[in-house]
Amino acid sequence: MLLYGIVIILAGIFSIVCAVFDFNWFINNHRAKVFVKLFKRNGARVFYIVLGIVLCILGIVIIQ
C-alpha cells in the first residue's frame, strides 16, 4: 500500500505544479478540454489544484 500512496501523492503534486505554472501542454490536453470549457482556463486551473490537494490527502491516508 505504501507504493500506491506514494504514486497518488506524486500525481497530486504533478497536478498542482502543472496548474500553478499554467503549462499549456497540460491545460490544452484533450482530457482537460471538458473542464476548460466548463470553468474557463483559470477555473480549470483551480479545479486541478483542488484535485491535486485531494489526491495528496488520499495518498497520505492510504500510506497510514
Predicted model as a PDB file, atoms N, CA, C, CB and O in Angstrom, pLDDT in the B-factor column:
MODEL        1                                                                  
ATOM      1  N   MET A   1       0.818  -1.198   0.000  1.00 87.00           N  
ATOM      2  CA  MET A   1       0.000   0.000   0.000  1.00 87.00           C  
ATOM      3  C   MET A   1       0.862   1.262   0.000  1.00 87.00           C  
ATOM      4  CB  MET A   1      -0.930  -0.002   1.203  1.00 87.00           C  
ATOM      5  O   MET A   1       0.423   2.322  -0.445  1.00 87.00           O  
ATOM      6  N   LEU A   2       2.080   1.137   0.499  1.00 92.00           N  
ATOM      7  CA  LEU A   2       2.973   2.296   0.549  1.00 92.00           C  
ATOM      8  C   LEU A   2       3.248   2.830  -0.851  1.00 92.00           C  
ATOM      9  CB  LEU A   2       4.292   1.928   1.242  1.00 92.00           C  
ATOM     10  O   LEU A   2       3.238   4.041  -1.073  1.00 92.00           O  
ATOM     11  N   LEU A   3       3.493   1.930  -1.787  1.00 95.00           N  
ATOM     12  CA  LEU A   3       3.785   2.357  -3.156  1.00 95.00           C  
ATOM     13  C   LEU A   3       2.584   3.065  -3.789  1.00 95.00           C  
ATOM     14  CB  LEU A   3       4.191   1.151  -4.011  1.00 95.00           C  
ATOM     15  O   LEU A   3       2.747   4.085  -4.459  1.00 95.00           O  
ATOM     16  N   TYR A   4       1.384   2.526  -3.577  1.00 96.00           N  
ATOM     17  CA  TYR A   4       0.183   3.166  -4.129  1.00 96.00           C  
ATOM     18  C   TYR A   4       0.003   4.574  -3.566  1.00 96.00           C  
ATOM     19  CB  TYR A   4      -1.066   2.316  -3.829  1.00 96.00           C  
ATOM     20  O   TYR A   4      -0.326   5.506  -4.299  1.00 96.00           O  
ATOM     21  N   GLY A   5       0.218   4.719  -2.274  1.00 96.00           N  
ATOM     22  CA  GLY A   5       0.086   6.030  -1.652  1.00 96.00           C  
ATOM     23  C   GLY A   5       1.079   7.034  -2.206  1.00 96.00           C  
ATOM     24  O   GLY A   5       0.736   8.189  -2.455  1.00 96.00           O  
ATOM     25  N   ILE A   6       2.309   6.588  -2.398  1.00 97.00           N  
ATOM     26  CA  ILE A   6       3.345   7.479  -2.940  1.00 97.00           C  
ATOM     27  C   ILE A   6       3.015   7.887  -4.369  1.00 97.00           C  
ATOM     28  CB  ILE A   6       4.724   6.798  -2.893  1.00 97.00           C  
ATOM     29  O   ILE A   6       3.186   9.049  -4.737  1.00 97.00           O  
ATOM     30  N   VAL A   7       2.546   6.948  -5.172  1.00 97.00           N  
ATOM     31  CA  VAL A   7       2.180   7.260  -6.564  1.00 97.00           C  
ATOM     32  C   VAL A   7       1.032   8.256  -6.608  1.00 97.00           C  
ATOM     33  CB  VAL A   7       1.792   5.977  -7.326  1.00 97.00           C  
ATOM     34  O   VAL A   7       1.039   9.174  -7.429  1.00 97.00           O  
ATOM     35  N   ILE A   8       0.051   8.087  -5.740  1.00 98.00           N  
ATOM     36  CA  ILE A   8      -1.088   9.013  -5.707  1.00 98.00           C  
ATOM     37  C   ILE A   8      -0.634  10.398  -5.254  1.00 98.00           C  
ATOM     38  CB  ILE A   8      -2.198   8.480  -4.770  1.00 98.00           C  
ATOM     39  O   ILE A   8      -1.088  11.404  -5.799  1.00 98.00           O  
ATOM     40  N   ILE A   9       0.247  10.461  -4.274  1.00 98.00           N  
ATOM     41  CA  ILE A   9       0.788  11.753  -3.823  1.00 98.00           C  
ATOM     42  C   ILE A   9       1.555  12.432  -4.953  1.00 98.00           C  
ATOM     43  CB  ILE A   9       1.710  11.563  -2.591  1.00 98.00           C  
ATOM     44  O   ILE A   9       1.404  13.633  -5.174  1.00 98.00           O  
ATOM     45  N   LEU A  10       2.371  11.673  -5.664  1.00 98.00           N  
ATOM     46  CA  LEU A  10       3.131  12.246  -6.781  1.00 98.00           C  
ATOM     47  C   LEU A  10       2.200  12.755  -7.887  1.00 98.00           C  
ATOM     48  CB  LEU A  10       4.106  11.201  -7.353  1.00 98.00           C  
ATOM     49  O   LEU A  10       2.468  13.792  -8.494  1.00 98.00           O  
ATOM     50  N   ALA A  11       1.122  12.037  -8.148  1.00 97.00           N  
ATOM     51  CA  ALA A  11       0.138  12.500  -9.143  1.00 97.00           C  
ATOM     52  C   ALA A  11      -0.505  13.809  -8.686  1.00 97.00           C  
ATOM     53  CB  ALA A  11      -0.954  11.422  -9.378  1.00 97.00           C  
ATOM     54  O   ALA A  11      -0.741  14.704  -9.499  1.00 97.00           O  
ATOM     55  N   GLY A  12      -0.785  13.919  -7.403  1.00 98.00           N  
ATOM     56  CA  GLY A  12      -1.356  15.148  -6.869  1.00 98.00           C  
ATOM     57  C   GLY A  12      -0.397  16.317  -6.983  1.00 98.00           C  
ATOM     58  O   GLY A  12      -0.790  17.418  -7.366  1.00 98.00           O  
ATOM     59  N   ILE A  13       0.856  16.075  -6.652  1.00 98.00           N  
ATOM     60  CA  ILE A  13       1.871  17.127  -6.772  1.00 98.00           C  
ATOM     61  C   ILE A  13       2.036  17.540  -8.223  1.00 98.00           C  
ATOM     62  CB  ILE A  13       3.220  16.655  -6.198  1.00 98.00           C  
ATOM     63  O   ILE A  13       2.156  18.728  -8.522  1.00 98.00           O  
ATOM     64  N   PHE A  14       2.043  16.574  -9.122  1.00 97.00           N  
ATOM     65  CA  PHE A  14       2.140  16.859 -10.553  1.00 97.00           C  
ATOM     66  C   PHE A  14       0.984  17.745 -11.011  1.00 97.00           C  
ATOM     67  CB  PHE A  14       2.155  15.551 -11.361  1.00 97.00           C  
ATOM     68  O   PHE A  14       1.199  18.716 -11.737  1.00 97.00           O  
ATOM     69  N   SER A  15      -0.233  17.420 -10.592  1.00 97.00           N  
ATOM     70  CA  SER A  15      -1.405  18.206 -10.967  1.00 97.00           C  
ATOM     71  C   SER A  15      -1.303  19.634 -10.440  1.00 97.00           C  
ATOM     72  CB  SER A  15      -2.678  17.542 -10.442  1.00 97.00           C  
ATOM     73  O   SER A  15      -1.608  20.588 -11.156  1.00 97.00           O  
ATOM     74  N   ILE A  16      -0.880  19.778  -9.202  1.00 98.00           N  
ATOM     75  CA  ILE A  16      -0.751  21.104  -8.592  1.00 98.00           C  
ATOM     76  C   ILE A  16       0.305  21.932  -9.324  1.00 98.00           C  
ATOM     77  CB  ILE A  16      -0.389  20.979  -7.097  1.00 98.00           C  
ATOM     78  O   ILE A  16       0.058  23.087  -9.668  1.00 98.00           O  
ATOM     79  N   VAL A  17       1.471  21.351  -9.560  1.00 97.00           N  
ATOM     80  CA  VAL A  17       2.563  22.087 -10.209  1.00 97.00           C  
ATOM     81  C   VAL A  17       2.171  22.517 -11.614  1.00 97.00           C  
ATOM     82  CB  VAL A  17       3.835  21.230 -10.261  1.00 97.00           C  
ATOM     83  O   VAL A  17       2.418  23.658 -12.007  1.00 97.00           O  
ATOM     84  N   CYS A  18       1.561  21.613 -12.371  1.00 96.00           N  
ATOM     85  CA  CYS A  18       1.165  21.955 -13.750  1.00 96.00           C  
ATOM     86  C   CYS A  18       0.108  23.053 -13.769  1.00 96.00           C  
ATOM     87  CB  CYS A  18       0.633  20.711 -14.480  1.00 96.00           C  
ATOM     88  O   CYS A  18       0.131  23.916 -14.646  1.00 96.00           O  
ATOM     89  N   ALA A  19      -0.815  23.033 -12.816  1.00 96.00           N  
ATOM     90  CA  ALA A  19      -1.860  24.055 -12.778  1.00 96.00           C  
ATOM     91  C   ALA A  19      -1.303  25.396 -12.311  1.00 96.00           C  
ATOM     92  CB  ALA A  19      -3.004  23.615 -11.860  1.00 96.00           C  
ATOM     93  O   ALA A  19      -1.668  26.438 -12.855  1.00 96.00           O  
ATOM     94  N   VAL A  20      -0.435  25.381 -11.323  1.00 97.00           N  
ATOM     95  CA  VAL A  20       0.126  26.632 -10.798  1.00 97.00           C  
ATOM     96  C   VAL A  20       0.983  27.324 -11.850  1.00 97.00           C  
ATOM     97  CB  VAL A  20       0.960  26.363  -9.532  1.00 97.00           C  
ATOM     98  O   VAL A  20       0.895  28.540 -12.024  1.00 97.00           O  
ATOM     99  N   PHE A  21       1.810  26.553 -12.551  1.00 97.00           N  
ATOM    100  CA  PHE A  21       2.689  27.145 -13.558  1.00 97.00           C  
ATOM    101  C   PHE A  21       2.007  27.290 -14.918  1.00 97.00           C  
ATOM    102  CB  PHE A  21       3.940  26.306 -13.704  1.00 97.00           C  
ATOM    103  O   PHE A  21       2.626  27.758 -15.873  1.00 97.00           O  
ATOM    104  N   ASP A  22       0.748  26.897 -15.010  1.00 93.00           N  
ATOM    105  CA  ASP A  22      -0.084  27.105 -16.205  1.00 93.00           C  
ATOM    106  C   ASP A  22       0.577  26.549 -17.473  1.00 93.00           C  
ATOM    107  CB  ASP A  22      -0.372  28.599 -16.389  1.00 93.00           C  
ATOM    108  O   ASP A  22       0.678  27.242 -18.485  1.00 93.00           O  
ATOM    109  N   PHE A  23       1.019  25.305 -17.403  1.00 95.00           N  
ATOM    110  CA  PHE A  23       1.633  24.673 -18.563  1.00 95.00           C  
ATOM    111  C   PHE A  23       0.584  24.460 -19.653  1.00 95.00           C  
ATOM    112  CB  PHE A  23       2.292  23.329 -18.169  1.00 95.00           C  
ATOM    113  O   PHE A  23      -0.448  23.833 -19.416  1.00 95.00           O  
ATOM    114  N   ASN A  24       0.855  24.987 -20.846  1.00 93.00           N  
ATOM    115  CA  ASN A  24      -0.086  24.865 -21.955  1.00 93.00           C  
ATOM    116  C   ASN A  24      -0.359  23.418 -22.317  1.00 93.00           C  
ATOM    117  CB  ASN A  24       0.436  25.600 -23.163  1.00 93.00           C  
ATOM    118  O   ASN A  24      -1.505  23.047 -22.575  1.00 93.00           O  
ATOM    119  N   TRP A  25       0.690  22.590 -22.339  1.00 95.00           N  
ATOM    120  CA  TRP A  25       0.505  21.201 -22.736  1.00 95.00           C  
ATOM    121  C   TRP A  25      -0.385  20.452 -21.758  1.00 95.00           C  
ATOM    122  CB  TRP A  25       1.845  20.505 -22.850  1.00 95.00           C  
ATOM    123  O   TRP A  25      -0.997  19.451 -22.130  1.00 95.00           O  
ATOM    124  N   PHE A  26      -0.470  20.911 -20.523  1.00 94.00           N  
ATOM    125  CA  PHE A  26      -1.320  20.267 -19.522  1.00 94.00           C  
ATOM    126  C   PHE A  26      -2.769  20.749 -19.655  1.00 94.00           C  
ATOM    127  CB  PHE A  26      -0.788  20.551 -18.099  1.00 94.00           C  
ATOM    128  O   PHE A  26      -3.700  19.943 -19.670  1.00 94.00           O  
ATOM    129  N   ILE A  27      -2.945  22.046 -19.751  1.00 92.00           N  
ATOM    130  CA  ILE A  27      -4.292  22.616 -19.821  1.00 92.00           C  
ATOM    131  C   ILE A  27      -4.928  22.377 -21.189  1.00 92.00           C  
ATOM    132  CB  ILE A  27      -4.249  24.116 -19.519  1.00 92.00           C  
ATOM    133  O   ILE A  27      -6.149  22.250 -21.277  1.00 92.00           O  
ATOM    134  N   ASN A  28      -4.135  22.315 -22.251  1.00 92.00           N  
ATOM    135  CA  ASN A  28      -4.675  22.099 -23.590  1.00 92.00           C  
ATOM    136  C   ASN A  28      -4.836  20.630 -23.954  1.00 92.00           C  
ATOM    137  CB  ASN A  28      -3.795  22.760 -24.596  1.00 92.00           C  
ATOM    138  O   ASN A  28      -5.199  20.310 -25.086  1.00 92.00           O  
ATOM    139  N   ASN A  29      -4.572  19.739 -23.015  1.00 91.00           N  
ATOM    140  CA  ASN A  29      -4.753  18.315 -23.258  1.00 91.00           C  
ATOM    141  C   ASN A  29      -6.217  18.023 -23.570  1.00 91.00           C  
ATOM    142  CB  ASN A  29      -4.282  17.490 -22.043  1.00 91.00           C  
ATOM    143  O   ASN A  29      -7.113  18.674 -23.034  1.00 91.00           O  
ATOM    144  N   HIS A  30      -6.456  17.046 -24.437  1.00 92.00           N  
ATOM    145  CA  HIS A  30      -7.834  16.750 -24.838  1.00 92.00           C  
ATOM    146  C   HIS A  30      -8.700  16.315 -23.662  1.00 92.00           C  
ATOM    147  CB  HIS A  30      -7.844  15.671 -25.903  1.00 92.00           C  
ATOM    148  O   HIS A  30      -9.915  16.514 -23.692  1.00 92.00           O  
ATOM    149  N   ARG A  31      -8.105  15.727 -22.632  1.00 90.00           N  
ATOM    150  CA  ARG A  31      -8.877  15.325 -21.450  1.00 90.00           C  
ATOM    151  C   ARG A  31      -9.250  16.527 -20.581  1.00 90.00           C  
ATOM    152  CB  ARG A  31      -8.081  14.313 -20.620  1.00 90.00           C  
ATOM    153  O   ARG A  31     -10.258  16.494 -19.876  1.00 90.00           O  
ATOM    154  N   ALA A  32      -8.450  17.575 -20.630  1.00 90.00           N  
ATOM    155  CA  ALA A  32      -8.721  18.766 -19.824  1.00 90.00           C  
ATOM    156  C   ALA A  32      -9.684  19.724 -20.523  1.00 90.00           C  
ATOM    157  CB  ALA A  32      -7.419  19.488 -19.504  1.00 90.00           C  
ATOM    158  O   ALA A  32     -10.219  20.634 -19.891  1.00 90.00           O  
ATOM    159  N   LYS A  33      -9.904  19.527 -21.807  1.00 91.00           N  
ATOM    160  CA  LYS A  33     -10.774  20.439 -22.568  1.00 91.00           C  
ATOM    161  C   LYS A  33     -12.167  20.545 -21.956  1.00 91.00           C  
ATOM    162  CB  LYS A  33     -10.887  19.971 -24.017  1.00 91.00           C  
ATOM    163  O   LYS A  33     -12.773  21.616 -21.992  1.00 91.00           O  
ATOM    164  N   VAL A  34     -12.680  19.460 -21.399  1.00 92.00           N  
ATOM    165  CA  VAL A  34     -14.014  19.474 -20.792  1.00 92.00           C  
ATOM    166  C   VAL A  34     -14.052  20.483 -19.647  1.00 92.00           C  
ATOM    167  CB  VAL A  34     -14.404  18.059 -20.282  1.00 92.00           C  
ATOM    168  O   VAL A  34     -14.994  21.267 -19.533  1.00 92.00           O  
ATOM    169  N   PHE A  35     -13.028  20.457 -18.805  1.00 91.00           N  
ATOM    170  CA  PHE A  35     -13.003  21.362 -17.657  1.00 91.00           C  
ATOM    171  C   PHE A  35     -12.722  22.796 -18.083  1.00 91.00           C  
ATOM    172  CB  PHE A  35     -11.958  20.906 -16.647  1.00 91.00           C  
ATOM    173  O   PHE A  35     -13.231  23.736 -17.472  1.00 91.00           O  
ATOM    174  N   VAL A  36     -11.921  22.971 -19.119  1.00 93.00           N  
ATOM    175  CA  VAL A  36     -11.666  24.311 -19.639  1.00 93.00           C  
ATOM    176  C   VAL A  36     -12.950  24.892 -20.222  1.00 93.00           C  
ATOM    177  CB  VAL A  36     -10.547  24.282 -20.708  1.00 93.00           C  
ATOM    178  O   VAL A  36     -13.233  26.079 -20.058  1.00 93.00           O  
ATOM    179  N   LYS A  37     -13.717  24.056 -20.895  1.00 94.00           N  
ATOM    180  CA  LYS A  37     -14.976  24.523 -21.467  1.00 94.00           C  
ATOM    181  C   LYS A  37     -15.990  24.847 -20.369  1.00 94.00           C  
ATOM    182  CB  LYS A  37     -15.549  23.469 -22.425  1.00 94.00           C  
ATOM    183  O   LYS A  37     -16.736  25.819 -20.482  1.00 94.00           O  
ATOM    184  N   LEU A  38     -16.020  24.041 -19.314  1.00 94.00           N  
ATOM    185  CA  LEU A  38     -16.961  24.268 -18.216  1.00 94.00           C  
ATOM    186  C   LEU A  38     -16.585  25.461 -17.346  1.00 94.00           C  
ATOM    187  CB  LEU A  38     -17.049  23.034 -17.359  1.00 94.00           C  
ATOM    188  O   LEU A  38     -17.431  26.298 -17.034  1.00 94.00           O  
ATOM    189  N   PHE A  39     -15.313  25.539 -16.955  1.00 94.00           N  
ATOM    190  CA  PHE A  39     -14.881  26.512 -15.955  1.00 94.00           C  
ATOM    191  C   PHE A  39     -13.998  27.631 -16.499  1.00 94.00           C  
ATOM    192  CB  PHE A  39     -14.154  25.809 -14.874  1.00 94.00           C  
ATOM    193  O   PHE A  39     -13.571  28.496 -15.733  1.00 94.00           O  
ATOM    194  N   LYS A  40     -13.717  27.636 -17.785  1.00 95.00           N  
ATOM    195  CA  LYS A  40     -12.734  28.525 -18.412  1.00 95.00           C  
ATOM    196  C   LYS A  40     -11.339  28.112 -17.944  1.00 95.00           C  
ATOM    197  CB  LYS A  40     -13.021  30.030 -18.062  1.00 95.00           C  
ATOM    198  O   LYS A  40     -11.206  27.222 -17.103  1.00 95.00           O  
ATOM    199  N   ARG A  41     -10.331  28.733 -18.466  1.00 94.00           N  
ATOM    200  CA  ARG A  41      -8.950  28.291 -18.200  1.00 94.00           C  
ATOM    201  C   ARG A  41      -8.569  28.435 -16.727  1.00 94.00           C  
ATOM    202  CB  ARG A  41      -7.969  29.088 -19.060  1.00 94.00           C  
ATOM    203  O   ARG A  41      -8.043  27.494 -16.132  1.00 94.00           O  
ATOM    204  N   ASN A  42      -8.825  29.593 -16.135  1.00 95.00           N  
ATOM    205  CA  ASN A  42      -8.451  29.794 -14.730  1.00 95.00           C  
ATOM    206  C   ASN A  42      -9.263  28.906 -13.798  1.00 95.00           C  
ATOM    207  CB  ASN A  42      -8.635  31.255 -14.337  1.00 95.00           C  
ATOM    208  O   ASN A  42      -8.746  28.426 -12.790  1.00 95.00           O  
ATOM    209  N   GLY A  43     -10.513  28.690 -14.124  1.00 95.00           N  
ATOM    210  CA  GLY A  43     -11.335  27.787 -13.318  1.00 95.00           C  
ATOM    211  C   GLY A  43     -10.838  26.357 -13.398  1.00 95.00           C  
ATOM    212  O   GLY A  43     -10.865  25.630 -12.405  1.00 95.00           O  
ATOM    213  N   ALA A  44     -10.380  25.948 -14.582  1.00 95.00           N  
ATOM    214  CA  ALA A  44      -9.818  24.605 -14.738  1.00 95.00           C  
ATOM    215  C   ALA A  44      -8.527  24.478 -13.943  1.00 95.00           C  
ATOM    216  CB  ALA A  44      -9.562  24.289 -16.226  1.00 95.00           C  
ATOM    217  O   ALA A  44      -8.256  23.426 -13.364  1.00 95.00           O  
ATOM    218  N   ARG A  45      -7.740  25.525 -13.910  1.00 96.00           N  
ATOM    219  CA  ARG A  45      -6.507  25.502 -13.113  1.00 96.00           C  
ATOM    220  C   ARG A  45      -6.833  25.332 -11.629  1.00 96.00           C  
ATOM    221  CB  ARG A  45      -5.691  26.799 -13.336  1.00 96.00           C  
ATOM    222  O   ARG A  45      -6.182  24.546 -10.941  1.00 96.00           O  
ATOM    223  N   VAL A  46      -7.826  26.056 -11.136  1.00 96.00           N  
ATOM    224  CA  VAL A  46      -8.250  25.914  -9.740  1.00 96.00           C  
ATOM    225  C   VAL A  46      -8.752  24.492  -9.494  1.00 96.00           C  
ATOM    226  CB  VAL A  46      -9.357  26.950  -9.391  1.00 96.00           C  
ATOM    227  O   VAL A  46      -8.447  23.895  -8.461  1.00 96.00           O  
ATOM    228  N   PHE A  47      -9.520  23.950 -10.439  1.00 96.00           N  
ATOM    229  CA  PHE A  47     -10.007  22.581 -10.314  1.00 96.00           C  
ATOM    230  C   PHE A  47      -8.853  21.599 -10.169  1.00 96.00           C  
ATOM    231  CB  PHE A  47     -10.864  22.210 -11.521  1.00 96.00           C  
ATOM    232  O   PHE A  47      -8.901  20.714  -9.314  1.00 96.00           O  
ATOM    233  N   TYR A  48      -7.819  21.741 -10.988  1.00 96.00           N  
ATOM    234  CA  TYR A  48      -6.690  20.821 -10.931  1.00 96.00           C  
ATOM    235  C   TYR A  48      -5.850  21.018  -9.668  1.00 96.00           C  
ATOM    236  CB  TYR A  48      -5.821  20.995 -12.161  1.00 96.00           C  
ATOM    237  O   TYR A  48      -5.243  20.065  -9.179  1.00 96.00           O  
ATOM    238  N   ILE A  49      -5.809  22.227  -9.141  1.00 97.00           N  
ATOM    239  CA  ILE A  49      -5.126  22.439  -7.860  1.00 97.00           C  
ATOM    240  C   ILE A  49      -5.881  21.721  -6.744  1.00 97.00           C  
ATOM    241  CB  ILE A  49      -5.005  23.956  -7.543  1.00 97.00           C  
ATOM    242  O   ILE A  49      -5.280  21.028  -5.924  1.00 97.00           O  
ATOM    243  N   VAL A  50      -7.194  21.890  -6.722  1.00 97.00           N  
ATOM    244  CA  VAL A  50      -8.013  21.221  -5.708  1.00 97.00           C  
ATOM    245  C   VAL A  50      -7.918  19.700  -5.868  1.00 97.00           C  
ATOM    246  CB  VAL A  50      -9.491  21.684  -5.807  1.00 97.00           C  
ATOM    247  O   VAL A  50      -7.806  18.974  -4.880  1.00 97.00           O  
ATOM    248  N   LEU A  51      -7.964  19.228  -7.102  1.00 97.00           N  
ATOM    249  CA  LEU A  51      -7.816  17.795  -7.354  1.00 97.00           C  
ATOM    250  C   LEU A  51      -6.475  17.289  -6.837  1.00 97.00           C  
ATOM    251  CB  LEU A  51      -7.952  17.496  -8.853  1.00 97.00           C  
ATOM    252  O   LEU A  51      -6.404  16.215  -6.239  1.00 97.00           O  
ATOM    253  N   GLY A  52      -5.417  18.052  -7.064  1.00 98.00           N  
ATOM    254  CA  GLY A  52      -4.098  17.671  -6.577  1.00 98.00           C  
ATOM    255  C   GLY A  52      -4.039  17.600  -5.061  1.00 98.00           C  
ATOM    256  O   GLY A  52      -3.426  16.693  -4.501  1.00 98.00           O  
ATOM    257  N   ILE A  53      -4.670  18.547  -4.405  1.00 98.00           N  
ATOM    258  CA  ILE A  53      -4.710  18.544  -2.939  1.00 98.00           C  
ATOM    259  C   ILE A  53      -5.465  17.313  -2.437  1.00 98.00           C  
ATOM    260  CB  ILE A  53      -5.375  19.840  -2.405  1.00 98.00           C  
ATOM    261  O   ILE A  53      -5.030  16.652  -1.494  1.00 98.00           O  
ATOM    262  N   VAL A  54      -6.588  17.014  -3.067  1.00 98.00           N  
ATOM    263  CA  VAL A  54      -7.369  15.837  -2.681  1.00 98.00           C  
ATOM    264  C   VAL A  54      -6.559  14.561  -2.889  1.00 98.00           C  
ATOM    265  CB  VAL A  54      -8.681  15.771  -3.485  1.00 98.00           C  
ATOM    266  O   VAL A  54      -6.589  13.662  -2.049  1.00 98.00           O  
ATOM    267  N   LEU A  55      -5.838  14.479  -4.001  1.00 98.00           N  
ATOM    268  CA  LEU A  55      -5.009  13.303  -4.254  1.00 98.00           C  
ATOM    269  C   LEU A  55      -3.901  13.164  -3.219  1.00 98.00           C  
ATOM    270  CB  LEU A  55      -4.407  13.374  -5.648  1.00 98.00           C  
ATOM    271  O   LEU A  55      -3.614  12.056  -2.766  1.00 98.00           O  
ATOM    272  N   CYS A  56      -3.278  14.272  -2.841  1.00 98.00           N  
ATOM    273  CA  CYS A  56      -2.231  14.222  -1.815  1.00 98.00           C  
ATOM    274  C   CYS A  56      -2.796  13.737  -0.485  1.00 98.00           C  
ATOM    275  CB  CYS A  56      -1.582  15.605  -1.640  1.00 98.00           C  
ATOM    276  O   CYS A  56      -2.178  12.910   0.186  1.00 98.00           O  
ATOM    277  N   ILE A  57      -3.942  14.236  -0.107  1.00 98.00           N  
ATOM    278  CA  ILE A  57      -4.579  13.804   1.142  1.00 98.00           C  
ATOM    279  C   ILE A  57      -4.933  12.324   1.061  1.00 98.00           C  
ATOM    280  CB  ILE A  57      -5.849  14.647   1.435  1.00 98.00           C  
ATOM    281  O   ILE A  57      -4.705  11.579   2.015  1.00 98.00           O  
ATOM    282  N   LEU A  58      -5.482  11.896  -0.059  1.00 97.00           N  
ATOM    283  CA  LEU A  58      -5.829  10.489  -0.237  1.00 97.00           C  
ATOM    284  C   LEU A  58      -4.586   9.605  -0.143  1.00 97.00           C  
ATOM    285  CB  LEU A  58      -6.529  10.277  -1.588  1.00 97.00           C  
ATOM    286  O   LEU A  58      -4.615   8.551   0.492  1.00 97.00           O  
ATOM    287  N   GLY A  59      -3.508  10.032  -0.769  1.00 97.00           N  
ATOM    288  CA  GLY A  59      -2.267   9.281  -0.692  1.00 97.00           C  
ATOM    289  C   GLY A  59      -1.737   9.153   0.714  1.00 97.00           C  
ATOM    290  O   GLY A  59      -1.249   8.093   1.105  1.00 97.00           O  
ATOM    291  N   ILE A  60      -1.828  10.231   1.481  1.00 97.00           N  
ATOM    292  CA  ILE A  60      -1.388  10.207   2.883  1.00 97.00           C  
ATOM    293  C   ILE A  60      -2.252   9.246   3.690  1.00 97.00           C  
ATOM    294  CB  ILE A  60      -1.444  11.624   3.502  1.00 97.00           C  
ATOM    295  O   ILE A  60      -1.740   8.491   4.517  1.00 97.00           O  
ATOM    296  N   VAL A  61      -3.559   9.275   3.452  1.00 96.00           N  
ATOM    297  CA  VAL A  61      -4.466   8.366   4.168  1.00 96.00           C  
ATOM    298  C   VAL A  61      -4.150   6.917   3.820  1.00 96.00           C  
ATOM    299  CB  VAL A  61      -5.941   8.685   3.828  1.00 96.00           C  
ATOM    300  O   VAL A  61      -4.173   6.053   4.696  1.00 96.00           O  
ATOM    301  N   ILE A  62      -3.858   6.643   2.565  1.00 95.00           N  
ATOM    302  CA  ILE A  62      -3.539   5.274   2.136  1.00 95.00           C  
ATOM    303  C   ILE A  62      -2.248   4.785   2.782  1.00 95.00           C  
ATOM    304  CB  ILE A  62      -3.417   5.205   0.605  1.00 95.00           C  
ATOM    305  O   ILE A  62      -2.147   3.621   3.168  1.00 95.00           O  
ATOM    306  N   ILE A  63      -1.266   5.671   2.898  1.00 94.00           N  
ATOM    307  CA  ILE A  63       0.012   5.284   3.489  1.00 94.00           C  
ATOM    308  C   ILE A  63      -0.141   4.915   4.962  1.00 94.00           C  
ATOM    309  CB  ILE A  63       1.025   6.412   3.337  1.00 94.00           C  
ATOM    310  O   ILE A  63       0.527   4.000   5.443  1.00 94.00           O  
ATOM    311  N   GLN A  64      -1.007   5.613   5.672  1.00 89.00           N  
ATOM    312  CA  GLN A  64      -1.130   5.364   7.116  1.00 89.00           C  
ATOM    313  C   GLN A  64      -1.970   4.185   7.423  1.00 89.00           C  
ATOM    314  CB  GLN A  64      -1.694   6.545   7.808  1.00 89.00           C  
ATOM    315  O   GLN A  64      -2.164   3.853   8.593  1.00 89.00           O  
TER     316      GLN A  64                                                      
ENDMDL                                                                          
END                                                                             
